Amino acid sequence: MNGVKNLSVMRTDDSDRHLAIIRETGMSQSEATRWALKIAANILKFAWEDGYEDRGVVPKMRVQYKVKSEE
């Protein structure tokens, strides 16, 4: 099956709202779920590898956005 596996996740109203926001980008439900998992995993991986937090601890974060340029 080329490494393709199914993931069963209990959905709540809250998780459906989060998924709907991500899907506004045009992603399918599966793509949006995989994208969210990848981002969450990368956040943890980089925080642990760069020493911002001990492995296994969710880091406190602050998000910054680059200002959209008016071209």
Secondary structure, DSSP 8 states (H G I E B T S, - for coil): -TT---------HHHHHHHHHHHTTT--HHHHHHHHHHHHHHHHHHHHHTTSS-TTS--------------
